[in-house]
Amino acid sequence: MDAIKYDNFQYYTYSDYTQWEDKWELIDGIAYAMSPAPYPKHQRVVFKISKELDKNLNCSNPSCEIYIAPIDWKIDENSVVQPDVALFCESTNKQFFSKTPPIVVEVLSKSTALKDVTSKFNLYQREGVLYYIIVEPNTEISDIFKLVDGKYELIKKATNEDEYTFEYDTDCSTKIDFSLVF
C-alpha cells in the first residue's frame, strides 16, 4: 500500500484567501469552508460568552477588546482563522489582526468540531494563545485549556455551575460566569 502523497494537495496563501467569496479559514495552507451557518444555540452561546468576557474585562491596555466572528486573525501567509470569540490586544487599521490573542473561544458545531479540537487546537497551541476554551453547547460543558511550558493543559471542565477568571499579562483579567452562558 502506497503512502499518501502530501505534495499533491492544493495549498493556498493569504493572497488567495482574500479573493474568495463566502466564509473560509486557512490553516497551514489548507482551506476550510465555514458553512453551513451555525445553529441558533451556537450563536446564542457565542454572544453570551463574548458578553461575559467584555463585561468583566479589566485591563490597563486600552487596545484589549473582545471580538466575535467573523474577524480575521492573520497568523502568517498560510494561516488565517476566524475564532468564534477572541480577546485581541492590538490596534489595527488593517482588515485583520496579526498579534496572538491571549484568549480564544471556539463553540463546537457539527461542521467545525473536528477542526476545532485538532487543527485549531494545535495551531493555537503553536501560536501561543494563553487560554483556549472549547465549548460544547449541547452538553453545556466548556474545556478550559491553559498554555503551560508550550503545551495546553486542561485546567477546568466548566459547567453551568462554574465561573472562571482568566488572568494574563500583569494587570489584565476577565471572567466567564457559565451560569449566564447556558
C-alpha positions as CSV (number, residue, x, y, z in Angstrom):
1,M,0.0,0.0,0.0
2,D,1.4,3.4,-1.0
3,A,1.6,6.3,1.3
4,I,-0.5,9.5,0.6
5,K,1.5,12.0,-1.4
6,Y,1.0,15.2,0.6
7,D,2.7,17.3,-2.1
8,N,-0.4,16.6,-4.3
9,F,-2.7,18.7,-2.1
10,Q,-3.6,22.2,-3.2
11,Y,-2.1,24.8,-0.8
12,Y,-3.2,28.4,-0.6
13,T,-1.9,31.7,0.7
14,Y,-3.4,34.8,2.2
15,S,-3.5,36.4,-1.3
16,D,-5.7,33.5,-2.5
17,Y,-7.9,33.8,0.6
18,T,-8.7,37.5,0.0
19,Q,-10.2,36.6,-3.4
20,W,-12.7,34.0,-2.1
21,E,-16.4,34.6,-1.6
22,D,-18.3,33.1,1.4
23,K,-16.6,32.3,4.7
24,W,-13.3,30.4,4.8
25,E,-10.4,29.8,7.1
26,L,-6.8,28.9,6.0
27,I,-4.7,26.7,8.3
28,D,-1.2,25.9,7.2
29,G,-2.2,26.5,3.6
30,I,-5.3,24.2,3.7
31,A,-8.7,25.8,3.0
32,Y,-11.7,25.1,5.2
33,A,-15.2,26.2,4.3
34,M,-17.2,27.8,7.1
35,S,-20.6,26.6,6.0
36,P,-23.3,26.0,6.7
37,A,-24.2,28.7,9.1
38,P,-24.1,27.7,12.8
39,Y,-27.3,26.7,14.7
40,P,-29.0,29.4,16.7
41,K,-27.9,27.9,20.0
42,H,-24.3,28.1,18.8
43,Q,-24.7,31.8,18.1
44,R,-26.5,32.4,21.4
45,V,-23.6,30.8,23.3
46,V,-21.1,32.9,21.3
47,F,-22.9,36.1,22.1
48,K,-23.3,35.3,25.8
49,I,-19.6,34.3,26.2
50,S,-18.5,37.4,24.4
51,K,-20.8,39.5,26.6
52,E,-19.4,37.9,29.8
53,L,-15.8,38.4,28.7
54,D,-16.4,42.0,27.7
55,K,-18.4,42.9,30.8
56,N,-15.7,41.5,33.1
57,L,-12.7,42.8,31.2
58,N,-10.3,44.7,33.5
59,C,-7.2,45.7,31.7
60,S,-4.9,48.8,31.7
61,N,-4.2,48.2,27.9
62,P,-7.0,50.2,26.1
63,S,-6.4,48.2,22.9
64,C,-7.6,44.9,24.5
65,E,-11.1,44.2,23.3
66,I,-13.4,41.3,22.7
67,Y,-14.3,40.4,19.1
68,I,-16.7,37.8,17.6
69,A,-16.5,36.1,14.2
70,P,-16.3,36.9,11.5
71,I,-13.0,38.7,12.3
72,D,-9.7,37.6,10.7
73,W,-6.6,36.7,12.6
74,K,-3.8,36.5,10.0
75,I,-1.1,34.4,11.6
76,D,1.1,34.2,8.5
77,E,0.8,34.0,4.7
78,N,-0.6,30.4,5.1
79,S,-2.9,30.7,8.1
80,V,-6.0,32.9,8.6
81,V,-8.6,31.9,11.1
82,Q,-11.8,33.4,12.5
83,P,-12.2,32.4,16.1
84,D,-15.8,32.5,17.4
85,V,-14.7,34.8,20.2
86,A,-11.3,36.3,20.9
87,L,-9.6,38.9,23.0
88,F,-7.2,40.9,20.8
89,C,-4.8,43.4,22.4
90,E,-3.7,45.4,19.4
91,S,-4.9,48.5,17.5
92,T,-5.1,47.9,13.8
93,N,-6.1,49.7,10.6
94,K,-5.8,46.6,8.6
95,Q,-8.6,44.2,7.7
96,F,-7.1,41.7,10.2
97,F,-5.4,41.2,13.5
98,S,-1.8,39.9,13.4
99,K,-0.8,39.5,17.1
100,T,-1.6,36.4,19.1
101,P,-4.7,36.9,21.2
102,P,-4.4,35.8,24.9
103,I,-7.9,34.2,24.9
104,V,-9.7,32.3,22.1
105,V,-13.1,30.6,22.4
106,E,-14.5,28.1,19.9
107,V,-18.1,26.9,20.2
108,L,-18.4,23.5,18.6
109,S,-20.8,22.8,15.8
110,K,-21.3,19.7,13.7
111,S,-19.4,21.1,10.7
112,T,-16.4,22.5,12.6
113,A,-16.0,20.4,15.7
114,L,-13.2,18.1,14.4
115,K,-11.2,21.1,13.1
116,D,-11.7,23.0,16.4
117,V,-10.4,20.1,18.6
118,T,-7.5,19.1,16.3
119,S,-6.2,21.6,13.7
120,K,-7.1,24.7,15.6
121,F,-6.1,23.3,19.0
122,N,-2.6,22.6,17.6
123,L,-2.5,25.9,15.8
124,Y,-3.5,27.9,18.8
125,Q,-1.0,26.0,21.0
126,R,1.8,26.6,18.5
127,E,1.0,30.3,18.2
128,G,1.0,30.8,22.0
129,V,-2.7,31.5,22.7
130,L,-2.6,31.5,26.6
131,Y,-6.2,30.3,27.1
132,Y,-8.2,28.2,24.6
133,I,-11.8,27.5,25.6
134,I,-13.7,24.8,23.7
135,V,-17.4,25.0,24.4
136,E,-19.8,22.1,23.6
137,P,-23.2,23.8,23.5
138,N,-25.4,20.7,23.7
139,T,-23.8,19.2,26.8
140,E,-23.1,22.6,28.2
141,I,-19.5,21.8,29.1
142,S,-16.6,24.0,28.4
143,D,-13.0,22.7,28.4
144,I,-10.6,25.4,29.5
145,F,-7.0,24.9,28.4
146,K,-4.1,27.0,29.6
147,L,-0.7,27.1,27.8
148,V,1.9,25.8,30.2
149,D,5.5,25.4,29.0
150,G,4.3,25.5,25.4
151,K,1.6,22.8,25.8
152,Y,-2.1,23.0,26.6
153,E,-3.2,21.6,29.9
154,L,-6.8,21.1,30.7
155,I,-7.3,23.2,33.8
156,K,-11.1,23.0,34.1
157,K,-14.2,21.3,32.7
158,A,-16.7,24.1,33.4
159,T,-20.4,23.5,33.7
160,N,-23.3,25.9,34.2
161,E,-22.4,25.9,37.9
162,D,-18.9,27.4,37.4
163,E,-17.2,30.6,36.8
164,Y,-13.6,31.1,35.8
165,T,-11.2,34.1,35.9
166,F,-8.7,34.4,33.1
167,E,-5.5,36.3,34.1
168,Y,-3.0,37.4,31.5
169,D,-0.1,39.9,31.5
170,T,0.5,41.6,34.8
171,D,-2.7,43.7,35.1
172,C,-5.3,42.2,32.8
173,S,-8.1,39.8,33.6
174,T,-11.6,38.8,32.7
175,K,-14.0,36.1,33.6
176,I,-16.9,33.9,32.5
177,D,-19.8,33.0,34.7
178,F,-21.0,29.9,32.9
179,S,-24.4,30.0,34.6
180,L,-25.1,33.1,32.4
181,V,-24.0,31.4,29.2
182,F,-26.2,28.3,29.2
